Amino acid sequence: MSATLPKAEFDEARAELQSVLAYHDGDTLAALQSLLTDCRNLRGHLAYAQSLTSRGFVRSWTPKIDQDDPPCASD
């Protein structure tokens, strides 16, 4: 993945970050804590889904926590 984002993606990411900061009244620490809590929660759900999903059910794809693996590598 490239270190630089196209302008449209950068603007979208910036707007998303500004929205998170606005939700937390500009408190960056609270925003980061919220995002990290959400990340831990989602990783827990993904680990649970991974333990319940059989390879045959999803044509050899299984959910993975690592972000390096594309979701549809076989496509």
PyMOL Python script that loads the backbone (N, CA, C, O; Angstrom):
from pymol import cmd

cmd.read_pdbstr("""\
ATOM      1  N   MET A   1       0.838  -1.178   0.000  1.00  0.00           N
ATOM      2  CA  MET A   1       0.000   0.000   0.000  1.00  0.00           C
ATOM      3  C   MET A   1       0.879   1.236   0.000  1.00  0.00           C
ATOM      4  O   MET A   1       1.906   1.280   0.677  1.00  0.00           O
ATOM      5  N   SER A   2       0.479   2.213  -0.743  1.00  0.00           N
ATOM      6  CA  SER A   2       1.232   3.455  -0.876  1.00  0.00           C
ATOM      7  C   SER A   2       1.157   4.266   0.417  1.00  0.00           C
ATOM      8  O   SER A   2       0.162   4.227   1.140  1.00  0.00           O
ATOM      9  N   ALA A   3       2.240   5.002   0.688  1.00  0.00           N
ATOM     10  CA  ALA A   3       2.263   5.846   1.881  1.00  0.00           C
ATOM     11  C   ALA A   3       1.402   7.085   1.700  1.00  0.00           C
ATOM     12  O   ALA A   3       0.957   7.679   2.682  1.00  0.00           O
ATOM     13  N   THR A   4       1.166   7.478   0.466  1.00  0.00           N
ATOM     14  CA  THR A   4       0.339   8.657   0.213  1.00  0.00           C
ATOM     15  C   THR A   4      -1.006   8.225  -0.359  1.00  0.00           C
ATOM     16  O   THR A   4      -1.094   7.280  -1.142  1.00  0.00           O
ATOM     17  N   LEU A   5      -2.035   8.930   0.046  1.00  0.00           N
ATOM     18  CA  LEU A   5      -3.379   8.640  -0.432  1.00  0.00           C
ATOM     19  C   LEU A   5      -3.750   9.606  -1.548  1.00  0.00           C
ATOM     20  O   LEU A   5      -3.287  10.746  -1.555  1.00  0.00           O
ATOM     21  N   PRO A   6      -4.576   9.166  -2.489  1.00  0.00           N
ATOM     22  CA  PRO A   6      -5.121  10.120  -3.460  1.00  0.00           C
ATOM     23  C   PRO A   6      -5.916  11.198  -2.721  1.00  0.00           C
ATOM     24  O   PRO A   6      -6.417  10.960  -1.622  1.00  0.00           O
ATOM     25  N   LYS A   7      -6.029  12.374  -3.321  1.00  0.00           N
ATOM     26  CA  LYS A   7      -6.670  13.509  -2.651  1.00  0.00           C
ATOM     27  C   LYS A   7      -8.083  13.186  -2.159  1.00  0.00           C
ATOM     28  O   LYS A   7      -8.448  13.586  -1.053  1.00  0.00           O
ATOM     29  N   ALA A   8      -8.870  12.484  -2.941  1.00  0.00           N
ATOM     30  CA  ALA A   8     -10.246  12.171  -2.532  1.00  0.00           C
ATOM     31  C   ALA A   8     -10.252  11.298  -1.277  1.00  0.00           C
ATOM     32  O   ALA A   8     -11.042  11.531  -0.362  1.00  0.00           O
ATOM     33  N   GLU A   9      -9.376  10.297  -1.233  1.00  0.00           N
ATOM     34  CA  GLU A   9      -9.306   9.428  -0.046  1.00  0.00           C
ATOM     35  C   GLU A   9      -8.781  10.204   1.158  1.00  0.00           C
ATOM     36  O   GLU A   9      -9.252  10.011   2.279  1.00  0.00           O
ATOM     37  N   PHE A  10      -7.805  11.083   0.925  1.00  0.00           N
ATOM     38  CA  PHE A  10      -7.262  11.896   2.007  1.00  0.00           C
ATOM     39  C   PHE A  10      -8.348  12.799   2.581  1.00  0.00           C
ATOM     40  O   PHE A  10      -8.496  12.899   3.799  1.00  0.00           O
ATOM     41  N   ASP A  11      -9.104  13.452   1.711  1.00  0.00           N
ATOM     42  CA  ASP A  11     -10.181  14.343   2.162  1.00  0.00           C
ATOM     43  C   ASP A  11     -11.248  13.570   2.930  1.00  0.00           C
ATOM     44  O   ASP A  11     -11.770  14.056   3.934  1.00  0.00           O
ATOM     45  N   GLU A  12     -11.570  12.368   2.461  1.00  0.00           N
ATOM     46  CA  GLU A  12     -12.563  11.533   3.151  1.00  0.00           C
ATOM     47  C   GLU A  12     -12.055  11.126   4.533  1.00  0.00           C
ATOM     48  O   GLU A  12     -12.799  11.182   5.513  1.00  0.00           O
ATOM     49  N   ALA A  13     -10.791  10.717   4.611  1.00  0.00           N
ATOM     50  CA  ALA A  13     -10.199  10.324   5.896  1.00  0.00           C
ATOM     51  C   ALA A  13     -10.149  11.515   6.843  1.00  0.00           C
ATOM     52  O   ALA A  13     -10.428  11.380   8.034  1.00  0.00           O
ATOM     53  N   ARG A  14      -9.796  12.672   6.317  1.00  0.00           N
ATOM     54  CA  ARG A  14      -9.733  13.884   7.143  1.00  0.00           C
ATOM     55  C   ARG A  14     -11.120  14.237   7.695  1.00  0.00           C
ATOM     56  O   ARG A  14     -11.253  14.579   8.870  1.00  0.00           O
ATOM     57  N   ALA A  15     -12.140  14.153   6.854  1.00  0.00           N
ATOM     58  CA  ALA A  15     -13.506  14.452   7.294  1.00  0.00           C
ATOM     59  C   ALA A  15     -13.958  13.465   8.364  1.00  0.00           C
ATOM     60  O   ALA A  15     -14.637  13.836   9.321  1.00  0.00           O
ATOM     61  N   GLU A  16     -13.573  12.208   8.191  1.00  0.00           N
ATOM     62  CA  GLU A  16     -13.931  11.185   9.180  1.00  0.00           C
ATOM     63  C   GLU A  16     -13.252  11.475  10.524  1.00  0.00           C
ATOM     64  O   GLU A  16     -13.878  11.369  11.579  1.00  0.00           O
ATOM     65  N   LEU A  17     -11.982  11.837  10.474  1.00  0.00           N
ATOM     66  CA  LEU A  17     -11.260  12.169  11.705  1.00  0.00           C
ATOM     67  C   LEU A  17     -11.854  13.406  12.379  1.00  0.00           C
ATOM     68  O   LEU A  17     -11.994  13.445  13.602  1.00  0.00           O
ATOM     69  N   GLN A  18     -12.200  14.407  11.585  1.00  0.00           N
ATOM     70  CA  GLN A  18     -12.815  15.609  12.153  1.00  0.00           C
ATOM     71  C   GLN A  18     -14.156  15.294  12.804  1.00  0.00           C
ATOM     72  O   GLN A  18     -14.519  15.892  13.817  1.00  0.00           O
ATOM     73  N   SER A  19     -14.886  14.354  12.216  1.00  0.00           N
ATOM     74  CA  SER A  19     -16.170  13.940  12.784  1.00  0.00           C
ATOM     75  C   SER A  19     -15.975  13.261  14.143  1.00  0.00           C
ATOM     76  O   SER A  19     -16.721  13.514  15.088  1.00  0.00           O
ATOM     77  N   VAL A  20     -14.964  12.399  14.223  1.00  0.00           N
ATOM     78  CA  VAL A  20     -14.668  11.709  15.493  1.00  0.00           C
ATOM     79  C   VAL A  20     -14.262  12.732  16.549  1.00  0.00           C
ATOM     80  O   VAL A  20     -14.724  12.668  17.688  1.00  0.00           O
ATOM     81  N   LEU A  21     -13.402  13.670  16.174  1.00  0.00           N
ATOM     82  CA  LEU A  21     -12.972  14.694  17.125  1.00  0.00           C
ATOM     83  C   LEU A  21     -14.150  15.571  17.561  1.00  0.00           C
ATOM     84  O   LEU A  21     -14.251  15.930  18.734  1.00  0.00           O
ATOM     85  N   ALA A  22     -15.033  15.915  16.632  1.00  0.00           N
ATOM     86  CA  ALA A  22     -16.199  16.732  16.977  1.00  0.00           C
ATOM     87  C   ALA A  22     -17.106  15.984  17.956  1.00  0.00           C
ATOM     88  O   ALA A  22     -17.648  16.578  18.888  1.00  0.00           O
ATOM     89  N   TYR A  23     -17.265  14.689  17.740  1.00  0.00           N
ATOM     90  CA  TYR A  23     -18.102  13.885  18.627  1.00  0.00           C
ATOM     91  C   TYR A  23     -17.572  13.934  20.058  1.00  0.00           C
ATOM     92  O   TYR A  23     -18.341  13.915  21.020  1.00  0.00           O
ATOM     93  N   HIS A  24     -16.232  13.997  20.183  1.00  0.00           N
ATOM     94  CA  HIS A  24     -15.601  14.029  21.510  1.00  0.00           C
ATOM     95  C   HIS A  24     -15.224  15.456  21.922  1.00  0.00           C
ATOM     96  O   HIS A  24     -14.339  15.652  22.755  1.00  0.00           O
ATOM     97  N   ASP A  25     -15.896  16.443  21.339  1.00  0.00           N
ATOM     98  CA  ASP A  25     -15.690  17.864  21.669  1.00  0.00           C
ATOM     99  C   ASP A  25     -14.224  18.288  21.576  1.00  0.00           C
ATOM    100  O   ASP A  25     -13.758  19.094  22.381  1.00  0.00           O
ATOM    101  N   GLY A  26     -13.494  17.744  20.590  1.00  0.00           N
ATOM    102  CA  GLY A  26     -12.103  18.126  20.367  1.00  0.00           C
ATOM    103  C   GLY A  26     -11.099  17.449  21.281  1.00  0.00           C
ATOM    104  O   GLY A  26      -9.903  17.726  21.191  1.00  0.00           O
ATOM    105  N   ASP A  27     -11.550  16.578  22.147  1.00  0.00           N
ATOM    106  CA  ASP A  27     -10.655  15.879  23.075  1.00  0.00           C
ATOM    107  C   ASP A  27      -9.983  14.716  22.343  1.00  0.00           C
ATOM    108  O   ASP A  27     -10.587  13.661  22.146  1.00  0.00           O
ATOM    109  N   THR A  28      -8.725  14.923  21.943  1.00  0.00           N
ATOM    110  CA  THR A  28      -8.033  13.912  21.144  1.00  0.00           C
ATOM    111  C   THR A  28      -7.803  12.616  21.923  1.00  0.00           C
ATOM    112  O   THR A  28      -7.892  11.529  21.352  1.00  0.00           O
ATOM    113  N   LEU A  29      -7.509  12.719  23.211  1.00  0.00           N
ATOM    114  CA  LEU A  29      -7.296  11.519  24.015  1.00  0.00           C
ATOM    115  C   LEU A  29      -8.566  10.678  24.094  1.00  0.00           C
ATOM    116  O   LEU A  29      -8.508   9.455  23.963  1.00  0.00           O
ATOM    117  N   ALA A  30      -9.705  11.319  24.306  1.00  0.00           N
ATOM    118  CA  ALA A  30     -10.982  10.595  24.364  1.00  0.00           C
ATOM    119  C   ALA A  30     -11.291   9.962  23.011  1.00  0.00           C
ATOM    120  O   ALA A  30     -11.793   8.839  22.948  1.00  0.00           O
ATOM    121  N   ALA A  31     -10.990  10.682  21.925  1.00  0.00           N
ATOM    122  CA  ALA A  31     -11.230  10.142  20.585  1.00  0.00           C
ATOM    123  C   ALA A  31     -10.373   8.903  20.341  1.00  0.00           C
ATOM    124  O   ALA A  31     -10.863   7.895  19.831  1.00  0.00           O
ATOM    125  N   LEU A  32      -9.104   8.980  20.704  1.00  0.00           N
ATOM    126  CA  LEU A  32      -8.212   7.820  20.527  1.00  0.00           C
ATOM    127  C   LEU A  32      -8.646   6.649  21.392  1.00  0.00           C
ATOM    128  O   LEU A  32      -8.637   5.503  20.941  1.00  0.00           O
ATOM    129  N   GLN A  33      -9.025   6.929  22.629  1.00  0.00           N
ATOM    130  CA  GLN A  33      -9.482   5.851  23.508  1.00  0.00           C
ATOM    131  C   GLN A  33     -10.720   5.182  22.935  1.00  0.00           C
ATOM    132  O   GLN A  33     -10.840   3.957  22.974  1.00  0.00           O
ATOM    133  N   SER A  34     -11.633   5.968  22.407  1.00  0.00           N
ATOM    134  CA  SER A  34     -12.849   5.431  21.803  1.00  0.00           C
ATOM    135  C   SER A  34     -12.524   4.561  20.598  1.00  0.00           C
ATOM    136  O   SER A  34     -13.058   3.460  20.466  1.00  0.00           O
ATOM    137  N   LEU A  35     -11.645   5.050  19.710  1.00  0.00           N
ATOM    138  CA  LEU A  35     -11.277   4.292  18.517  1.00  0.00           C
ATOM    139  C   LEU A  35     -10.547   2.996  18.881  1.00  0.00           C
ATOM    140  O   LEU A  35     -10.784   1.957  18.265  1.00  0.00           O
ATOM    141  N   LEU A  36      -9.667   3.055  19.874  1.00  0.00           N
ATOM    142  CA  LEU A  36      -8.955   1.847  20.294  1.00  0.00           C
ATOM    143  C   LEU A  36      -9.902   0.834  20.936  1.00  0.00           C
ATOM    144  O   LEU A  36      -9.755  -0.371  20.733  1.00  0.00           O
ATOM    145  N   THR A  37     -10.866   1.320  21.706  1.00  0.00           N
ATOM    146  CA  THR A  37     -11.862   0.428  22.303  1.00  0.00           C
ATOM    147  C   THR A  37     -12.685  -0.244  21.207  1.00  0.00           C
ATOM    148  O   THR A  37     -12.937  -1.447  21.268  1.00  0.00           O
ATOM    149  N   ASP A  38     -13.104   0.531  20.203  1.00  0.00           N
ATOM    150  CA  ASP A  38     -13.840  -0.036  19.078  1.00  0.00           C
ATOM    151  C   ASP A  38     -13.000  -1.080  18.343  1.00  0.00           C
ATOM    152  O   ASP A  38     -13.507  -2.134  17.958  1.00  0.00           O
ATOM    153  N   CYS A  39     -11.720  -0.783  18.154  1.00  0.00           N
ATOM    154  CA  CYS A  39     -10.823  -1.711  17.463  1.00  0.00           C
ATOM    155  C   CYS A  39     -10.706  -3.026  18.240  1.00  0.00           C
ATOM    156  O   CYS A  39     -10.796  -4.104  17.653  1.00  0.00           O
ATOM    157  N   ARG A  40     -10.507  -2.937  19.558  1.00  0.00           N
ATOM    158  CA  ARG A  40     -10.419  -4.154  20.377  1.00  0.00           C
ATOM    159  C   ARG A  40     -11.721  -4.953  20.308  1.00  0.00           C
ATOM    160  O   ARG A  40     -11.699  -6.180  20.213  1.00  0.00           O
ATOM    161  N   ASN A  41     -12.842  -4.257  20.356  1.00  0.00           N
ATOM    162  CA  ASN A  41     -14.139  -4.914  20.289  1.00  0.00           C
ATOM    163  C   ASN A  41     -14.312  -5.640  18.948  1.00  0.00           C
ATOM    164  O   ASN A  41     -14.748  -6.790  18.914  1.00  0.00           O
ATOM    165  N   LEU A  42     -13.972  -4.970  17.859  1.00  0.00           N
ATOM    166  CA  LEU A  42     -14.103  -5.582  16.536  1.00  0.00           C
ATOM    167  C   LEU A  42     -13.151  -6.763  16.368  1.00  0.00           C
ATOM    168  O   LEU A  42     -13.513  -7.767  15.754  1.00  0.00           O
ATOM    169  N   ARG A  43     -11.939  -6.652  16.908  1.00  0.00           N
ATOM    170  CA  ARG A  43     -10.998  -7.776  16.845  1.00  0.00           C
ATOM    171  C   ARG A  43     -11.539  -8.982  17.619  1.00  0.00           C
ATOM    172  O   ARG A  43     -11.350 -10.127  17.207  1.00  0.00           O
ATOM    173  N   GLY A  44     -12.208  -8.716  18.734  1.00  0.00           N
ATOM    174  CA  GLY A  44     -12.815  -9.801  19.496  1.00  0.00           C
ATOM    175  C   GLY A  44     -13.927 -10.478  18.714  1.00  0.00           C
ATOM    176  O   GLY A  44     -14.031 -11.704  18.710  1.00  0.00           O
ATOM    177  N   HIS A  45     -14.760  -9.680  18.053  1.00  0.00           N
ATOM    178  CA  HIS A  45     -15.820 -10.247  17.218  1.00  0.00           C
ATOM    179  C   HIS A  45     -15.236 -11.048  16.062  1.00  0.00           C
ATOM    180  O   HIS A  45     -15.749 -12.113  15.716  1.00  0.00           O
ATOM    181  N   LEU A  46     -14.159 -10.535  15.465  1.00  0.00           N
ATOM    182  CA  LEU A  46     -13.524 -11.231  14.350  1.00  0.00           C
ATOM    183  C   LEU A  46     -12.909 -12.549  14.809  1.00  0.00           C
ATOM    184  O   LEU A  46     -13.011 -13.553  14.105  1.00  0.00           O
ATOM    185  N   ALA A  47     -12.278 -12.560  15.970  1.00  0.00           N
ATOM    186  CA  ALA A  47     -11.703 -13.793  16.504  1.00  0.00           C
ATOM    187  C   ALA A  47     -12.800 -14.823  16.763  1.00  0.00           C
ATOM    188  O   ALA A  47     -12.626 -16.012  16.499  1.00  0.00           O
ATOM    189  N   TYR A  48     -13.921 -14.353  17.278  1.00  0.00           N
ATOM    190  CA  TYR A  48     -15.055 -15.244  17.530  1.00  0.00           C
ATOM    191  C   TYR A  48     -15.591 -15.809  16.218  1.00  0.00           C
ATOM    192  O   TYR A  48     -15.857 -17.007  16.118  1.00  0.00           O
ATOM    193  N   ALA A  49     -15.749 -14.949  15.212  1.00  0.00           N
ATOM    194  CA  ALA A  49     -16.226 -15.406  13.900  1.00  0.00           C
ATOM    195  C   ALA A  49     -15.247 -16.394  13.284  1.00  0.00           C
ATOM    196  O   ALA A  49     -15.655 -17.379  12.667  1.00  0.00           O
ATOM    197  N   GLN A  50     -13.954 -16.130  13.452  1.00  0.00           N
ATOM    198  CA  GLN A  50     -12.938 -17.026  12.905  1.00  0.00           C
ATOM    199  C   GLN A  50     -13.038 -18.411  13.544  1.00  0.00           C
ATOM    200  O   GLN A  50     -12.836 -19.423  12.872  1.00  0.00           O
ATOM    201  N   SER A  51     -13.346 -18.456  14.823  1.00  0.00           N
ATOM    202  CA  SER A  51     -13.428 -19.751  15.504  1.00  0.00           C
ATOM    203  C   SER A  51     -14.676 -20.539  15.095  1.00  0.00           C
ATOM    204  O   SER A  51     -14.707 -21.761  15.237  1.00  0.00           O
ATOM    205  N   LEU A  52     -15.698 -19.853  14.591  1.00  0.00           N
ATOM    206  CA  LEU A  52     -16.955 -20.514  14.231  1.00  0.00           C
ATOM    207  C   LEU A  52     -17.104 -20.818  12.744  1.00  0.00           C
ATOM    208  O   LEU A  52     -17.973 -21.601  12.360  1.00  0.00           O
ATOM    209  N   THR A  53     -16.272 -20.211  11.906  1.00  0.00           N
ATOM    210  CA  THR A  53     -16.417 -20.337  10.456  1.00  0.00           C
ATOM    211  C   THR A  53     -15.590 -21.501   9.934  1.00  0.00           C
ATOM    212  O   THR A  53     -14.379 -21.557  10.147  1.00  0.00           O
ATOM    213  N   SER A  54     -16.241 -22.420   9.256  1.00  0.00           N
ATOM    214  CA  SER A  54     -15.494 -23.532   8.661  1.00  0.00           C
ATOM    215  C   SER A  54     -14.993 -23.127   7.283  1.00  0.00           C
ATOM    216  O   SER A  54     -15.617 -22.305   6.613  1.00  0.00           O
ATOM    217  N   ARG A  55     -13.879 -23.693   6.860  1.00  0.00           N
ATOM    218  CA  ARG A  55     -13.284 -23.347   5.568  1.00  0.00           C
ATOM    219  C   ARG A  55     -14.199 -23.751   4.409  1.00  0.00           C
ATOM    220  O   ARG A  55     -14.269 -23.024   3.418  1.00  0.00           O
ATOM    221  N   GLY A  56     -14.887 -24.861   4.498  1.00  0.00           N
ATOM    222  CA  GLY A  56     -15.747 -25.296   3.413  1.00  0.00           C
ATOM    223  C   GLY A  56     -16.957 -24.410   3.234  1.00  0.00           C
ATOM    224  O   GLY A  56     -17.470 -24.277   2.123  1.00  0.00           O
ATOM    225  N   PHE A  57     -17.416 -23.808   4.299  1.00  0.00           N
ATOM    226  CA  PHE A  57     -18.602 -22.960   4.248  1.00  0.00           C
ATOM    227  C   PHE A  57     -18.358 -21.702   3.418  1.00  0.00           C
ATOM    228  O   PHE A  57     -19.268 -21.214   2.748  1.00  0.00           O
ATOM    229  N   VAL A  58     -17.148 -21.180   3.460  1.00  0.00           N
ATOM    230  CA  VAL A  58     -16.835 -19.925   2.770  1.00  0.00           C
ATOM    231  C   VAL A  58     -15.783 -20.109   1.680  1.00  0.00           C
ATOM    232  O   VAL A  58     -15.017 -19.190   1.391  1.00  0.00           O
ATOM    233  N   ARG A  59     -15.746 -21.284   1.083  1.00  0.00           N
ATOM    234  CA  ARG A  59     -14.837 -21.579  -0.031  1.00  0.00           C
ATOM    235  C   ARG A  59     -13.388 -21.251   0.289  1.00  0.00           C
ATOM    236  O   ARG A  59     -12.737 -20.516  -0.454  1.00  0.00           O
ATOM    237  N   SER A  60     -12.887 -21.784   1.375  1.00  0.00           N
ATOM    238  CA  SER A  60     -11.490 -21.691   1.820  1.00  0.00           C
ATOM    239  C   SER A  60     -11.094 -20.338   2.392  1.00  0.00           C
ATOM    240  O   SER A  60      -9.946 -20.170   2.801  1.00  0.00           O
ATOM    241  N   TRP A  61     -12.000 -19.368   2.437  1.00  0.00           N
ATOM    242  CA  TRP A  61     -11.666 -18.084   3.055  1.00  0.00           C
ATOM    243  C   TRP A  61     -12.022 -18.145   4.527  1.00  0.00           C
ATOM    244  O   TRP A  61     -13.080 -18.656   4.893  1.00  0.00           O
ATOM    245  N   THR A  62     -11.163 -17.638   5.355  1.00  0.00           N
ATOM    246  CA  THR A  62     -11.481 -17.509   6.777  1.00  0.00           C
ATOM    247  C   THR A  62     -11.156 -16.090   7.209  1.00  0.00           C
ATOM    248  O   THR A  62     -10.220 -15.492   6.679  1.00  0.00           O
ATOM    249  N   PRO A  63     -11.898 -15.535   8.154  1.00  0.00           N
ATOM    250  CA  PRO A  63     -11.597 -14.184   8.631  1.00  0.00           C
ATOM    251  C   PRO A  63     -10.242 -14.166   9.324  1.00  0.00           C
ATOM    252  O   PRO A  63      -9.895 -15.107  10.039  1.00  0.00           O
ATOM    253  N   LYS A  64      -9.482 -13.112   9.117  1.00  0.00           N
ATOM    254  CA  LYS A  64      -8.171 -12.971   9.742  1.00  0.00           C
ATOM    255  C   LYS A  64      -8.070 -11.585  10.363  1.00  0.00           C
ATOM    256  O   LYS A  64      -8.642 -10.620   9.856  1.00  0.00           O
ATOM    257  N   ILE A  65      -7.347 -11.501  11.449  1.00  0.00           N
ATOM    258  CA  ILE A  65      -7.169 -10.232  12.133  1.00  0.00           C
ATOM    259  C   ILE A  65      -6.123  -9.385  11.428  1.00  0.00           C
ATOM    260  O   ILE A  65      -6.209  -8.158  11.469  1.00  0.00           O
ATOM    261  N   ASP A  66      -5.137  -9.999  10.784  1.00  0.00           N
ATOM    262  CA  ASP A  66      -4.073  -9.255  10.123  1.00  0.00           C
ATOM    263  C   ASP A  66      -4.625  -8.439   8.967  1.00  0.00           C
ATOM    264  O   ASP A  66      -5.390  -8.954   8.152  1.00  0.00           O
ATOM    265  N   GLN A  67      -4.244  -7.176   8.892  1.00  0.00           N
ATOM    266  CA  GLN A  67      -4.738  -6.306   7.836  1.00  0.00           C
ATOM    267  C   GLN A  67      -3.996  -6.512   6.524  1.00  0.00           C
ATOM    268  O   GLN A  67      -4.454  -6.032   5.487  1.00  0.00           O
ATOM    269  N   ASP A  68      -2.866  -7.210   6.537  1.00  0.00           N
ATOM    270  CA  ASP A  68      -2.091  -7.409   5.329  1.00  0.00           C
ATOM    271  C   ASP A  68      -2.774  -8.338   4.339  1.00  0.00           C
ATOM    272  O   ASP A  68      -2.498  -8.272   3.141  1.00  0.00           O
ATOM    273  N   ASP A  69      -3.660  -9.202   4.818  1.00  0.00           N
ATOM    274  CA  ASP A  69      -4.335 -10.156   3.951  1.00  0.00           C
ATOM    275  C   ASP A  69      -5.550  -9.507   3.305  1.00  0.00           C
ATOM    276  O   ASP A  69      -6.446  -9.042   4.010  1.00  0.00           O
ATOM    277  N   PRO A  70      -5.597  -9.468   1.958  1.00  0.00           N
ATOM    278  CA  PRO A  70      -6.794  -8.931   1.314  1.00  0.00           C
ATOM    279  C   PRO A  70      -7.981  -9.840   1.555  1.00  0.00           C
ATOM    280  O   PRO A  70      -7.805 -11.057   1.615  1.00  0.00           O
ATOM    281  N   PRO A  71      -9.200  -9.295   1.698  1.00  0.00           N
ATOM    282  CA  PRO A  71     -10.356 -10.119   2.005  1.00  0.00           C
ATOM    283  C   PRO A  71     -10.738 -11.089   0.887  1.00  0.00           C
ATOM    284  O   PRO A  71     -11.353 -12.120   1.157  1.00  0.00           O
ATOM    285  N   CYS A  72     -10.389 -10.784  -0.347  1.00  0.00           N
ATOM    286  CA  CYS A  72     -10.779 -11.650  -1.470  1.00  0.00           C
ATOM    287  C   CYS A  72      -9.532 -11.992  -2.275  1.00  0.00           C
ATOM    288  O   CYS A  72      -9.459 -11.658  -3.458  1.00  0.00           O
ATOM    289  N   ALA A  73      -8.570 -12.634  -1.678  1.00  0.00           N
ATOM    290  CA  ALA A  73      -7.306 -12.921  -2.343  1.00  0.00           C
ATOM    291  C   ALA A  73      -7.486 -13.872  -3.507  1.00  0.00           C
ATOM    292  O   ALA A  73      -6.698 -13.830  -4.452  1.00  0.00           O
ATOM    293  N   SER A  74      -8.498 -14.731  -3.475  1.00  0.00           N
ATOM    294  CA  SER A  74      -8.678 -15.718  -4.544  1.00  0.00           C
ATOM    295  C   SER A  74      -9.424 -15.170  -5.734  1.00  0.00           C
ATOM    296  O   SER A  74      -9.460 -15.820  -6.779  1.00  0.00           O
ATOM    297  N   ASP A  75     -10.038 -13.970  -5.616  1.00  0.00           N
ATOM    298  CA  ASP A  75     -10.798 -13.382  -6.722  1.00  0.00           C
ATOM    299  C   ASP A  75      -9.898 -12.746  -7.752  1.00  0.00           C
ATOM    300  O   ASP A  75     -10.383 -12.206  -8.746  1.00  0.00           O
TER     301      ASP A  75
END
""", "prot")
cmd.dss("prot")
cmd.show_as("cartoon", "prot")
cmd.util.cbc("prot")
cmd.orient("prot")
